[in-house]
Amino acid sequence: MIKNDLFLRALKGETVERPPVWMMRQAGRYLPEFQEIKKKYDFFTRCQTPELASEITVQPIRRYGMDAAILFSDILVIPQAMNIDVEMKPNFGPYLPNPVRTQKDVDNVIVPDVNVALDYVYQAIKATKEKLNDEIPLIGFAGSPWTILCYCVQGQGSKNFDKAKEFCFTNPIAAHQLLQKITDTTIAYLKAKVAAGVNAVQVFDSWGGMLSPVDYQEFSWQYIQQIIDALKEHAPVIAFGKGCWFALDTMAKSGAAALGVDWTCSARNARYLTGGNITLQGNFDPTRLFSPPAEIKKMVTKMINEFGKDKYIVNLGHGILPNIGLDNAKAFIDAVKEYKAPS
Ligand code: CP3
């Protein structure tokens, strides 16, 4: 039994004293104790060493006491396991020196035995569960197939992922084969993560909002739906699509336990589009954490009142930025813990 089960109860839609809170990308980035580890070990060493990954996962919990932890890892461990080279260049981000651009490239992508290729992730989960000592739940995650395709084809981050979209629109057959291979790998991977001990999984569709509503259904959503169908009996699934408010109505009927919302969609609109019955997660503008702590607290209280305290998980609308002040992050978490529903 997990002692603080606010997060799991909110995922079930149960009534809670206050909503749970965690922050996307809370593990790493802005914490000085993370920067110390970062100085000594490169990115994938941190991901692949269970002692380091578990330590980084619990660092923000020790400091701020969030209601859920998210495993330190990356969405790009999936293409790596599929035989695609992935580097993490300091001050640049992901770099894939041999991007997937042709049918032949797609044929060379493997669907690996995730139990072997990603064993280090399950070891990290086990080490983290020991450190968390059943105090709070642990979230596992994966990128959406579309978001993974974006990196595999583009080869790096991008403002518009033009090469990824060009590939899909000029060679849809190969694109769908690649998306299906990523989906099959991701389903097996997330199931193994649940078996190793994560209590919920989140699918990050960070670049879903690059697609038009019609293309979103074809190139992104249908694959996320496959993941939800395969996982929902095993663990609650949170689907987060950045810039994907236009698909919230479809998402609400998917069997996901909760939907992530970014800050460009108001609470009222998100509730309206999803029919008012599904748990929502979000949606504080990550740059609003630059505001003074007192102002952050007021804005968070207002946000909770707008979403309502039930069927709601307080979070940012996207990942926390590396240059956010420690007191500002604290104000965000504290405001939720101090929340009292208006009488
Ligand atoms: O949420 C957490 O704290 C868990 C850890 C986590 C990381 N990446 C660690 C990381 C999670 C959930 C991710 C997911 C991820 N990775 C996404 C989806 C979420 C999102 O923000 O949209 C994406 C698109 C990636 C790909 C990726 N990894 C990028 C674009 C970068 C470079 C830029 C950056 O800092 O985000 C990474 C590297 C990365 N992944 C870092 C961390 C802490 C920073 C680099 C480092 O520590 O050396």
Boltz pocket constraint, residues with backbone or C-beta under 6 A from the ligand:
constraints:
  - pocket:
      binder: B
      contacts: [[A, 23], [A, 24], [A, 25], [A, 26], [A, 27], [A, 28], [A, 29], [A, 38], [A, 43], [A, 70], [A, 71], [A, 72], [A, 73], [A, 74], [A, 75], [A, 76], [A, 88], [A, 92], [A, 93], [A, 94], [A, 141], [A, 143], [A, 157], [A, 204], [A, 206], [A, 318], [A, 319]]
      max_distance: 6.0
